[in-house]
Amino acid sequence: MKKPEMMKAIRLHEFGGPEVLRYEDAPLPALKLGEVLIRVHAIGINPPDWYLRDGYKMLPPEWRPSMPFPIIPGSDVSGVVEAVAIDVQDFSVGDEVFGMIRFPSFGESAAYAEYVTAPASDLARKPVGIDHVHAAGVPMAGLTAWQFLIELGHNVQNPLQPDMHRPVPINGKTVLVNGAAGGVGHFAVQLAKWRGAQVIAVASGKHESFLHELGADEFIDYTKRPPEDVAREVDLVLDTLGGSTTGRFLRTLRQGGALFPVFLGFSDAEEAARRGITVSMTQVRSNGLQLAELGRLLDAGTIRVAIDSTFPLADARMAHERAAHGHIQGKIVLTVA
Ligand SMILES: NC(=O)c1ccc[n+]([C@@H]2O[C@H](COP(=O)([O-])OP(=O)(O)OC[C@H]3O[C@@H](n4cnc5c(N)ncnc54)[C@H](OP(=O)(O)O)[C@@H]3O)[C@@H](O)[C@H]2O)c1
């Protein structure tokens, strides 16, 4: 069947709130060497999608990239290969694939659409045991947890620290995950358990049973007690909130422990040095091979993806409004008819 020339997509013509997400016609993306064209079935949404929509207001002005409109946001998809470039050998037409596309790149990943092109190296085969909605929820959140906790996804230095991120051994260690019910957090809890850690999950009370089901050994409801007043002698804190408040976790760590903030803003380097604590972060990057490893764990039932809610692609605005409401449990996913 001949490919259509136009598709439906969500495009930005200006930066702003969820209302700037416009569902409209857009040309099909052109396939380049090394790429495959995917007919998208589901799209996982992630915080960078609204950072882009807002015009990267969370970055210092000198770091904000300039991008030509219209922009199709989004990075995470699950779908079926529709065409492959002549030099692509790992995938064929009809394969079910999932991936985080061209991340980090500003406005070039273009996942909120019926079709998207992706470098073959960003993709893995979709686990057969899960549907496209669940598969689309995996890439960015799963790879972030993987690249913070298990192994680096790349050799690109983080602009925020002079050294490369160094994951630490977690077998037999106590790992505290803050923001444990969210996209990154719920994968981090499961990967830490899989690697033999004792896991303390920090989240609001409504997520308690969910997090125990995922394997958390202890639960701290941050709305009742500040986790930094409760936890002690922890080996590693993965703070999926990060930011300027992340330093409060230093006092929960044992001498020689590690704090991994997932978001920039840490500013207590002196206290960390005094306590002998390593503070380290990284920037998630696309990696099809690591995604395939996550896929094997998903197929084996070792880890699972929780779906907070789904919305049709046309209602991406409502999905962003849901995200802005907070308290996400797992992933928000857009579906394509
Ligand atoms: N470094 C990187 O490469 C990288 C990659 C991916 C994501 N990130 C960043 O990581 C962060 C998390 O991303 P995500 O996709 O996991 O977000 P998410 O799905 O929105 O999850 C955030 C979670 O945090 C919980 N939370 C909110 N306030 C909290 C508090 N005070 N204490 C403890 N938990 C709290 C929320 O639920 P409750 O409040 O109900 O518990 C929610 O479950 C974002 O800032 C994102 O930009 C960084």
The ligand as a MOL file (V3000), in Angstrom:
LIG
                    3D

  0  0  0     0  0            999 V3000
M  V30 BEGIN CTAB
M  V30 COUNTS 48 52 0 0 0
M  V30 BEGIN ATOM
M  V30 1 N 18.6800 13.3900 34.1020 0
M  V30 2 C 17.9360 12.9000 33.1300 0
M  V30 3 O 18.4220 12.4990 32.0850 0
M  V30 4 C 16.4370 12.7900 33.3280 0
M  V30 5 C 15.7460 11.8470 32.5840 0
M  V30 6 C 14.3690 11.7000 32.8040 0
M  V30 7 C 13.7300 12.5080 33.7370 0
M  V30 8 N 14.4490 13.4510 34.3910 0 CHG=1
M  V30 9 C 13.7930 14.3010 35.3910 0
M  V30 10 O 13.3490 13.4630 36.4440 0
M  V30 11 C 12.1990 14.0120 37.0350 0
M  V30 12 C 11.1520 12.9290 37.2180 0
M  V30 13 O 10.7060 12.4730 35.9600 0
M  V30 14 P 9.5060 11.4340 35.8900 0
M  V30 15 O 9.2640 11.1670 34.4510 0
M  V30 16 O 9.7410 10.3040 36.7940 0 CHG=-1
M  V30 17 O 8.3080 12.3360 36.4840 0
M  V30 18 P 6.8540 11.9030 36.9540 0
M  V30 19 O 6.4300 10.6720 36.2470 0
M  V30 20 O 6.0220 13.1300 36.8630 0
M  V30 21 O 7.0090 11.4930 38.4880 0
M  V30 22 C 7.2170 12.3940 39.5060 0
M  V30 23 C 6.7680 11.7000 40.8070 0
M  V30 24 O 7.2230 12.4490 41.9150 0
M  V30 25 C 6.2490 12.3730 42.9510 0
M  V30 26 N 6.4400 13.5370 43.8120 0
M  V30 27 C 6.0340 14.8140 43.6270 0
M  V30 28 N 6.4460 15.5930 44.6500 0
M  V30 29 C 7.1350 14.7920 45.4900 0
M  V30 30 C 7.8330 15.0150 46.7200 0
M  V30 31 N 7.8900 16.2150 47.2880 0
M  V30 32 N 8.4650 13.9660 47.2990 0
M  V30 33 C 8.4280 12.7290 46.7360 0
M  V30 34 N 7.7760 12.4520 45.5830 0
M  V30 35 C 7.1420 13.4770 44.9690 0
M  V30 36 C 4.9180 12.3430 42.2380 0
M  V30 37 O 3.8880 11.6200 42.9070 0
M  V30 38 P 3.4590 11.8290 44.4510 0
M  V30 39 O 3.6910 13.2700 44.7960 0
M  V30 40 O 1.9910 11.4570 44.4880 0
M  V30 41 O 4.3050 10.8690 45.2500 0
M  V30 42 C 5.2640 11.5610 40.9540 0
M  V30 43 O 4.9410 10.1970 41.0770 0
M  V30 44 C 11.7900 15.1860 36.1500 0
M  V30 45 O 12.2310 16.3720 36.7440 0
M  V30 46 C 12.5420 14.9540 34.8740 0
M  V30 47 O 12.8380 16.1430 34.2060 0
M  V30 48 C 15.7820 13.5990 34.2150 0
M  V30 END ATOM
M  V30 BEGIN BOND
M  V30 1 1 1 2
M  V30 2 2 2 3
M  V30 3 1 2 4
M  V30 4 1 4 5
M  V30 5 2 4 48
M  V30 6 2 5 6
M  V30 7 1 6 7
M  V30 8 2 7 8
M  V30 9 1 8 9
M  V30 10 1 8 48
M  V30 11 1 9 10
M  V30 12 1 9 46
M  V30 13 1 10 11
M  V30 14 1 11 12
M  V30 15 1 11 44
M  V30 16 1 12 13
M  V30 17 1 13 14
M  V30 18 2 14 15
M  V30 19 1 14 16
M  V30 20 1 14 17
M  V30 21 1 17 18
M  V30 22 2 18 19
M  V30 23 1 18 20
M  V30 24 1 18 21
M  V30 25 1 21 22
M  V30 26 1 22 23
M  V30 27 1 23 24
M  V30 28 1 23 42
M  V30 29 1 24 25
M  V30 30 1 25 26
M  V30 31 1 25 36
M  V30 32 1 26 27
M  V30 33 1 26 35
M  V30 34 2 27 28
M  V30 35 1 28 29
M  V30 36 1 29 30
M  V30 37 2 29 35
M  V30 38 1 30 31
M  V30 39 2 30 32
M  V30 40 1 32 33
M  V30 41 2 33 34
M  V30 42 1 34 35
M  V30 43 1 36 37
M  V30 44 1 36 42
M  V30 45 1 37 38
M  V30 46 2 38 39
M  V30 47 1 38 40
M  V30 48 1 38 41
M  V30 49 1 42 43
M  V30 50 1 44 45
M  V30 51 1 44 46
M  V30 52 1 46 47
M  V30 END BOND
M  V30 END CTAB
M  END
